[in-house]
């Protein structure tokens, strides 16, 4: 009789422990939703819907534990397969894979440009200004020079300061002519030197996920960047 009571009590204890674990697991799997533009600040919702302010679809909110983590494997389409060396505006020498782990927003410009590049720079600043401040640590805005002879790291640093792009979220890169040409091909950016200080080039802003895979491109100058911002936020929150 005592053995039966002991077995019954043990069964109840195991059942309660399993029940607690199940409840805890369900709690951890709850998904909340939030406006990607954070029209209502940090307010979240328990079900998918549309923002009452901007009417955009609410997006799942990723917890820190669910942020994209770079794996040891690099896909065939990742820009991190490129092994060329680059100089930053801070005088550091890096490879593209050193940018791994953050969403990358990339564009190719040159600092002496008087036509398209100032507008591309303005587009990059516009995109950056519309990203919630608490997400900027997960994003790197990268500007690659197509004129490596003129755009030395020192010149790129001056340009960054002049254009209010000297924060931690901004990176400027100078490579050699062959690495610039290789990278332009990857981004589908066409450029041609038409005079000693002037280039014609495509106007494309590209978004890459933290593993270096292309997820979006915006082409043109002064275009509506709403779709680009949505894609950046989606990529950060995955």
C-alpha positions as CSV (number, residue, x, y, z in Angstrom):
1,X,0.0,0.0,0.0
2,X,2.8,2.4,0.9
3,X,4.5,1.6,-2.4
4,X,1.3,2.5,-4.3
5,X,1.0,5.8,-2.5
6,X,4.7,6.5,-3.2
7,X,4.3,5.8,-6.9
8,X,1.1,8.0,-7.0
9,X,2.9,10.9,-5.4
10,X,5.9,10.5,-7.7
11,X,3.6,10.5,-10.8
12,X,1.9,13.7,-9.6
13,X,5.2,15.5,-9.0
14,X,6.4,14.5,-12.5
15,X,3.2,15.7,-14.0
16,X,3.4,19.1,-12.3
17,X,7.1,19.5,-13.4
18,X,6.1,18.8,-17.0
19,X,3.2,21.2,-16.8
20,X,5.4,24.0,-15.5
21,X,8.0,23.4,-18.3
22,X,5.2,23.4,-20.9
23,X,3.9,26.7,-19.6
24,X,7.3,28.2,-19.6
25,X,8.0,27.0,-23.1
26,X,4.7,28.5,-24.3
27,X,5.6,31.8,-22.7
28,X,8.9,31.9,-24.5
29,X,7.3,31.3,-27.9
30,X,4.8,34.2,-27.6
31,X,5.2,36.5,-30.7
32,X,4.6,40.2,-30.4
33,X,4.2,42.6,-33.3
34,X,5.2,46.3,-33.7
35,X,5.1,49.0,-36.4
36,X,8.4,48.9,-38.3
37,X,8.4,52.7,-38.2
38,X,7.6,52.8,-34.5
39,X,4.8,55.3,-34.9
40,X,3.6,54.6,-31.4
41,X,7.1,54.2,-29.9
42,X,7.8,50.8,-28.3
43,X,4.1,49.7,-28.2
44,X,3.6,46.1,-29.2
45,X,0.6,44.0,-30.1
46,X,-0.2,40.3,-29.6
47,X,-1.7,39.8,-33.1
48,X,-0.7,40.8,-36.6
49,X,-2.5,43.9,-37.9
50,X,-1.9,47.3,-39.5
51,X,-0.5,50.4,-37.8
52,X,-3.3,52.8,-36.9
53,X,-1.0,55.7,-37.9
54,X,1.0,54.8,-41.0
55,X,-1.2,51.8,-42.0
56,X,1.9,49.6,-42.6
57,X,1.7,45.9,-41.6
58,X,3.0,45.2,-38.1
59,X,6.1,43.1,-38.1
60,X,7.1,40.4,-35.6
61,X,9.4,41.7,-32.9
62,X,12.6,39.7,-32.5
63,X,14.1,39.2,-29.1
64,X,17.8,39.5,-28.7
65,X,18.2,35.7,-28.6
66,X,16.5,35.5,-32.0
67,X,18.7,38.0,-33.8
68,X,20.5,36.7,-36.9
69,X,23.8,35.2,-35.9
70,X,26.5,34.7,-38.5
71,X,27.4,31.1,-38.9
72,X,30.8,29.7,-39.8
73,X,29.5,28.9,-43.3
74,X,29.3,31.5,-46.1
75,X,26.9,30.9,-49.0
76,X,28.1,31.1,-52.6
77,X,26.2,34.4,-53.1
78,X,27.8,36.2,-50.1
79,X,30.0,39.2,-50.7
80,X,32.2,37.9,-47.8
81,X,33.7,35.4,-50.3
82,X,35.7,38.4,-51.7
83,X,39.1,38.4,-50.1
84,X,40.4,41.8,-51.3
85,X,41.7,44.3,-48.7
86,X,40.2,47.7,-48.1
87,X,41.2,50.8,-46.2
88,X,38.7,52.5,-44.0
89,X,38.4,56.3,-43.3
90,X,39.9,55.5,-39.9
91,X,43.1,54.1,-41.5
92,X,42.3,50.4,-40.7
93,X,42.8,47.6,-43.2
94,X,39.9,45.2,-43.4
95,X,38.3,42.5,-45.6
96,X,34.5,42.6,-46.3
97,X,34.0,39.6,-44.0
98,X,35.0,41.9,-41.1
99,X,31.7,43.7,-41.6
100,X,29.9,40.4,-41.0
101,X,27.1,40.3,-38.3
102,X,25.3,43.5,-39.2
103,X,22.8,44.5,-41.9
104,X,24.8,46.4,-44.6
105,X,23.5,49.3,-46.6
106,X,26.0,49.9,-49.4
107,X,26.6,52.4,-52.1
108,X,29.4,53.4,-54.5
109,X,30.4,57.1,-54.8
110,X,33.4,59.4,-55.2
111,X,34.0,62.5,-53.2
112,X,34.7,64.9,-56.0
113,X,31.4,64.2,-57.7
114,X,29.2,67.3,-58.2
115,X,26.1,65.7,-59.7
116,X,24.8,62.2,-58.7
117,X,26.9,61.4,-55.6
118,X,25.6,64.3,-53.4
119,X,22.1,63.0,-54.0
120,X,23.1,59.4,-53.3
121,X,24.7,60.7,-50.1
122,X,21.5,62.5,-49.2
123,X,19.5,59.4,-49.9
124,X,21.8,57.4,-47.5
125,X,21.4,60.0,-44.8
126,X,17.6,60.1,-45.3
127,X,17.4,56.3,-44.9
128,X,19.6,56.4,-41.8
129,X,17.5,59.2,-40.2
130,X,14.4,57.0,-40.5
131,X,15.8,54.0,-38.7
132,X,14.9,53.8,-35.0
133,X,17.9,54.8,-33.0
134,X,17.9,51.6,-31.0
135,X,18.5,49.6,-34.2
136,X,21.4,51.6,-35.5
137,X,23.9,49.3,-33.7
138,X,22.7,46.5,-35.9
139,X,23.3,48.4,-39.2
140,X,26.4,49.5,-41.1
141,X,26.0,52.1,-43.8
142,X,29.0,51.6,-46.2
143,X,30.2,54.0,-48.9
144,X,32.8,52.6,-51.3
145,X,34.8,54.9,-53.4
146,X,35.1,54.3,-57.2
147,X,38.0,56.8,-57.3
148,X,40.7,55.2,-55.0
149,X,43.5,57.4,-56.3
150,X,41.8,60.6,-55.1
151,X,39.8,59.2,-52.2
152,X,42.5,58.4,-49.7
153,X,41.5,57.4,-46.2
154,X,42.3,60.9,-45.1
155,X,40.0,62.4,-47.8
156,X,37.2,59.9,-46.9
157,X,37.5,61.0,-43.3
158,X,37.2,64.6,-44.2
159,X,34.2,63.8,-46.4
160,X,32.5,61.9,-43.6
161,X,32.9,64.8,-41.2
162,X,31.7,67.3,-43.8
163,X,28.6,65.3,-44.5
164,X,27.7,64.4,-40.9
165,X,28.5,60.8,-41.5
166,X,31.2,60.2,-38.9
167,X,29.2,58.1,-36.5
168,X,29.9,54.5,-35.6
169,X,27.2,53.3,-38.1
170,X,29.1,54.8,-41.1
171,X,32.0,53.2,-42.9
172,X,33.9,54.5,-45.9
173,X,36.1,52.1,-48.0
174,X,39.0,52.7,-50.4
175,X,40.4,49.8,-52.4
176,X,42.7,49.5,-55.4
177,X,41.4,49.7,-58.9
178,X,41.0,46.0,-59.4
179,X,39.1,45.4,-56.1
180,X,36.8,48.4,-56.8
181,X,36.0,47.0,-60.3
182,X,35.4,43.5,-58.8
183,X,33.1,44.9,-56.1
184,X,31.2,47.1,-58.6
185,X,30.5,43.9,-60.7
186,X,29.1,42.2,-57.6
187,X,26.8,45.2,-56.9
188,X,25.8,45.5,-60.6
189,X,27.1,49.0,-60.5
190,X,28.5,50.2,-63.8
191,X,31.0,53.0,-63.9
192,X,33.4,54.6,-66.3
193,X,36.0,57.3,-65.9
194,X,35.2,60.1,-68.4
195,X,37.9,62.6,-67.2
196,X,40.7,62.7,-64.7
197,X,38.3,63.8,-61.9
198,X,34.9,62.6,-63.2
199,X,33.1,59.3,-63.5
200,X,29.7,58.2,-64.9
201,X,28.2,55.5,-62.8
202,X,25.0,53.7,-61.7
203,X,23.0,55.0,-58.8
204,X,22.2,51.9,-56.7
205,X,21.8,51.4,-53.0
206,X,22.1,47.8,-51.9
207,X,21.0,46.0,-48.7
208,X,22.8,42.9,-47.5
209,X,21.9,40.7,-44.6
210,X,24.4,40.0,-41.8
211,X,25.7,37.0,-43.8
212,X,26.5,39.2,-46.8
213,X,23.6,38.1,-49.0
214,X,21.8,40.6,-51.2
215,X,18.2,41.2,-50.1
216,X,17.2,44.4,-51.8
217,X,18.4,47.2,-54.2
218,X,17.1,50.7,-54.7
219,X,18.0,52.3,-58.0
220,X,17.7,56.0,-58.9
221,X,18.2,59.3,-57.2
222,X,15.8,60.9,-54.7
223,X,13.3,58.0,-55.0
224,X,10.8,57.0,-52.3
225,X,12.9,54.9,-49.9
226,X,10.0,53.5,-48.0
227,X,10.5,50.0,-49.4
228,X,14.2,50.1,-48.7
229,X,13.6,51.0,-45.1
230,X,11.1,48.3,-44.6
231,X,13.5,45.7,-46.0
232,X,16.3,47.0,-43.7
233,X,14.0,46.7,-40.7
234,X,12.9,43.2,-41.7
235,X,16.5,42.1,-42.1
236,X,17.5,43.5,-38.8
237,X,14.5,41.9,-37.0
238,X,14.9,38.4,-38.5
